[in-house]
Amino acid sequence: MLSKDEIEAYSEEFYAPIFKYCMKSLSKKSDAEDATQETFAIFSQKGHLLNPEHVKPWLLTTAHHMVLKEYRRRYNIKQKECSFNEEILELSRKVRSFEEDLVDYYIEIHMGEIY
């Protein structure tokens, strides 16, 4: 079991490698910082339950879960954007169909004037 001082020491030791992992996985600094901070926030709460040999794998696994959480968040945003775009696409199809019908009607009425 880890003491508070050991948790702080491990946090300082592993902060940079965990941040690098998150940065490499997420490619956006603010998201990597958030994932890293969440990882160490959980570690500060639950770190006292760990044995010293389990700290590094636990931190990597937790960071990986934070990365996956961010991926899910991004996917959900993308899904919302896609569904919104589908609604716009359907409306534009209806407008195009209406415009085509209107053009056909106009041509039909004025056919005699054209020829």
C-alpha positions in Angstrom: 0.0 0.0 0.0 1.3 3.5 -0.9 1.6 6.4 1.4 0.7 10.0 0.4 4.4 10.9 -0.2 4.9 7.8 -2.4 1.8 8.7 -4.5 3.2 12.2 -5.0 6.6 10.8 -5.9 5.1 8.4 -8.5 2.9 11.2 -9.9 6.0 13.3 -10.5 7.9 10.3 -12.0 5.2 9.1 -14.3 3.5 12.4 -15.3 5.6 13.0 -18.4 5.5 9.5 -19.8 1.7 9.3 -19.3 1.3 12.7 -20.9 3.4 11.6 -23.9 1.2 8.5 -24.3 -2.0 10.5 -24.2 -0.5 13.1 -26.6 0.5 10.4 -29.0 -2.9 8.8 -28.8 -5.0 11.9 -28.9 -2.9 14.3 -31.0 -4.5 17.3 -29.3 -2.7 19.0 -26.4 -5.7 20.0 -24.4 -7.3 16.6 -24.7 -4.0 14.9 -23.7 -3.7 17.2 -20.7 -7.3 16.4 -19.6 -6.7 12.7 -19.9 -3.4 12.9 -18.0 -5.0 15.0 -15.3 -8.0 12.6 -15.0 -5.5 9.7 -14.7 -3.6 11.3 -11.8 -6.8 12.6 -10.1 -8.0 9.0 -9.9 -4.5 7.9 -8.9 -4.5 10.4 -6.0 -7.8 9.0 -4.8 -7.1 5.2 -5.2 -3.3 5.1 -5.2 -3.2 4.2 -1.5 -4.7 0.8 -2.5 -1.9 -0.2 -4.8 1.3 -2.1 -4.3 4.4 -0.3 -5.7 5.0 -2.9 -8.4 1.5 -2.3 -9.8 1.7 1.5 -10.1 3.2 1.8 -13.6 0.7 -0.8 -15.2 -2.2 0.8 -13.3 -1.3 4.3 -14.5 -0.9 3.1 -18.1 -4.2 1.2 -18.0 -6.0 4.1 -16.5 -4.5 6.5 -19.0 -5.6 4.1 -21.8 -9.2 4.2 -20.4 -9.1 8.0 -20.4 -8.0 8.0 -24.0 -10.8 5.6 -24.9 -13.2 7.9 -23.0 -12.1 10.8 -25.2 -12.4 8.7 -28.3 -16.0 7.9 -27.3 -16.7 11.6 -26.7 -15.3 12.5 -30.1 -17.3 9.7 -31.8 -20.6 10.9 -30.1 -20.0 14.5 -31.3 -19.3 13.2 -34.8 -22.5 11.1 -34.7 -24.5 14.2 -33.7 -22.9 16.2 -36.5 -23.6 13.4 -39.0 -27.3 13.1 -38.0 -27.6 16.8 -38.3 -26.0 16.7 -41.7 -28.4 13.9 -42.7 -31.4 16.1 -41.8 -29.9 19.0 -43.9 -29.2 16.6 -46.8 -32.8 15.4 -46.7 -34.2 18.9 -46.7 -31.9 19.9 -49.6 -33.2 16.9 -51.5 -36.7 18.0 -51.0 -35.9 21.6 -52.0 -34.1 20.3 -55.1 -37.1 18.1 -56.0 -39.4 21.1 -55.6 -37.2 23.3 -57.7 -37.0 20.6 -60.4 -40.8 20.3 -60.4 -41.2 24.0 -60.6 -38.8 24.2 -63.6 -40.6 21.4 -65.3 -43.9 23.1 -64.7 -42.6 26.4 -66.0 -41.2 24.7 -69.2 -44.5 22.9 -69.8 -46.5 26.2 -69.5 -44.1 28.2 -71.7 -43.3 25.4 -74.2 -45.2 27.2 -76.9 -43.3 30.3 -76.4 -39.9 28.5 -76.6 -40.6 26.8 -80.0 
